[in-house]
Every structure is written in C-alpha cells, then in structure tokens.
Amino acid sequence: MKLITRLIDGVTVVHINGRIELGEGSAAVRDLTRELLAKDRNKILFDLADVDYIDSSGLGSLVNALTSVRKEGGDLKLVNLTSRVNDLLQMTRLYTVFDVSDDETLAIKSFGQSPAGSGS
C-alpha cells in the first residue's frame, strides 16, 4: 500500500493506493493519522480512488482515524470511493458516519464550513 500526502488550503489530502486490510494497510492508515495529528494537521481528506479492497480491520482503522481526528477538533472525510468500497460502506452503514464526496475540490472547500451544517 502507498500513501501520498499533499497539503491544499490547509487540508491534508492523502491519496491511498492499494488495499486497506489487516496488517500493513490498516497500520499505515493509523500511523499516518497519528503523525498528522502530532503536526496539528487535523483536516484530513482520504482519497480512495485507488483502493480496491478494504477488510474489517481496514474499516476499523478508518473509523479509528475519524474518531482520533474529531477528538482533536478536526474532521476526516472520504473522496473518490470505488464502487466496491462505496458498496461496503453502504452495507456496513458507515456511509452515514463519514462525510463522503465524489469531488476533491468541493470536499476541500467543505472543511471551511461548520460541521453542524454538513449533517442532514
């Protein structure tokens, strides 16, 4: 698995390439989230366009990352889900937990809005 980070308008965009699964994949997500929070970078956008598989451990690492970021007063959002990952989030009902977008630019702009305005 490969993680590439970019900083755009105060938002850390993390392009994830590979599988988020038990072992290296879920550990990499957890470790990167900790590193970013240690640098006070608490606006994080995970780009999942090149993630073709997530297992239960991988889902757990995404939920843990979201929880950790929110505890630090930030937010973590997802963008560019593959149909397989989208289906998995729908099936596990995690789609309602994460703020999900198909457009990176709009997702980055949404960090500037109040979190209270993003839920329905």
C-alpha positions as CSV (number, residue, x, y, z in Angstrom):
1,M,0.0,0.0,0.0
2,K,1.2,3.5,-0.8
3,L,0.2,6.8,0.9
4,I,0.9,10.1,-0.8
5,T,0.1,13.3,1.1
6,R,-0.5,16.8,-0.2
7,L,-1.5,20.0,1.6
8,I,-4.2,22.0,-0.1
9,D,-5.7,25.1,1.5
10,G,-4.9,23.7,5.0
11,V,-6.4,20.3,4.2
12,T,-4.1,17.2,4.1
13,V,-5.2,15.1,1.1
14,V,-4.0,11.5,1.5
15,H,-4.1,9.5,-1.7
16,I,-4.2,5.9,-0.7
17,N,-3.2,3.3,-3.3
18,G,-3.7,-0.4,-2.6
19,R,-5.6,-2.5,0.0
20,I,-6.6,-1.4,3.4
21,E,-6.5,-4.6,5.3
22,L,-5.2,-6.3,8.5
23,G,-1.5,-5.8,8.8
24,E,0.4,-3.2,6.9
25,G,-2.5,-1.4,5.3
26,S,-4.5,-0.6,8.4
27,A,-1.4,0.1,10.4
28,A,-0.2,2.6,7.8
29,V,-3.5,4.5,8.0
30,R,-3.3,4.5,11.8
31,D,0.3,5.6,11.9
32,L,-0.2,8.4,9.3
33,T,-3.2,9.7,11.2
34,R,-1.1,9.9,14.4
35,E,1.7,11.7,12.6
36,L,-0.6,14.2,11.0
37,L,-2.4,15.0,14.3
38,A,1.0,15.3,16.0
39,K,1.7,18.1,13.5
40,D,-1.6,19.8,14.2
41,R,-2.9,18.8,10.8
42,N,-6.5,17.8,11.7
43,K,-8.3,18.5,8.4
44,I,-7.8,15.2,6.5
45,L,-9.2,14.0,3.3
46,F,-8.7,10.4,2.3
47,D,-8.7,9.9,-1.5
48,L,-9.8,6.3,-2.0
49,A,-9.8,6.3,-5.8
50,D,-7.1,3.6,-6.0
51,V,-8.3,1.4,-3.1
52,D,-9.9,-1.7,-4.4
53,Y,-10.3,-3.6,-1.2
54,I,-11.0,-2.9,2.5
55,D,-11.4,-5.7,5.1
56,S,-13.0,-5.3,8.6
57,S,-9.6,-4.3,10.1
58,G,-9.3,-1.6,7.4
59,L,-12.8,-0.3,8.1
60,G,-11.8,-0.3,11.8
61,S,-8.7,1.8,11.0
62,L,-10.8,4.3,9.1
63,V,-13.3,4.6,11.9
64,N,-10.5,4.9,14.5
65,A,-8.8,7.6,12.3
66,L,-12.1,9.5,12.2
67,T,-12.6,9.3,16.0
68,S,-9.0,10.4,16.7
69,V,-9.2,13.4,14.3
70,R,-12.6,14.5,15.8
71,K,-11.2,14.2,19.3
72,E,-8.5,16.8,18.2
73,G,-11.2,19.1,17.0
74,G,-10.8,18.3,13.3
75,D,-12.5,16.3,10.7
76,L,-11.7,13.4,8.3
77,K,-13.6,13.0,5.0
78,L,-13.5,10.5,2.2
79,V,-13.4,11.2,-1.5
80,N,-13.5,9.2,-4.8
81,L,-14.8,5.9,-3.5
82,T,-14.6,3.0,-5.9
83,S,-17.9,1.2,-6.4
84,R,-16.7,-1.7,-4.3
85,V,-15.7,0.5,-1.4
86,N,-18.9,2.5,-1.7
87,D,-21.0,-0.7,-1.6
88,L,-19.0,-1.8,1.5
89,L,-19.7,1.5,3.3
90,Q,-23.4,1.3,2.4
91,M,-23.6,-2.3,3.6
92,T,-22.0,-1.6,6.9
93,R,-23.9,1.6,7.3
94,L,-20.6,3.5,7.7
95,Y,-21.7,5.7,4.8
96,T,-23.7,7.7,7.3
97,V,-20.7,8.1,9.6
98,F,-18.3,9.6,7.1
99,D,-18.6,12.7,5.0
100,V,-18.2,11.3,1.5
101,S,-17.7,13.2,-1.7
102,D,-17.0,12.5,-5.4
103,D,-15.3,15.8,-6.0
104,E,-11.9,16.6,-4.3
105,T,-12.3,20.4,-4.8
106,L,-15.7,20.5,-3.2
107,A,-14.6,18.2,-0.4
108,I,-11.6,20.5,0.4
109,K,-13.9,23.6,0.4
110,S,-16.3,21.8,2.7
111,F,-13.7,21.8,5.5
112,G,-14.2,25.6,5.8
113,Q,-17.9,25.1,6.5
114,S,-19.2,24.5,10.0
115,P,-19.6,20.7,10.8
116,A,-23.1,21.4,12.1
117,G,-24.2,22.4,8.6
118,S,-22.9,19.2,6.9
119,G,-25.3,16.7,8.5
120,S,-28.9,16.1,7.5
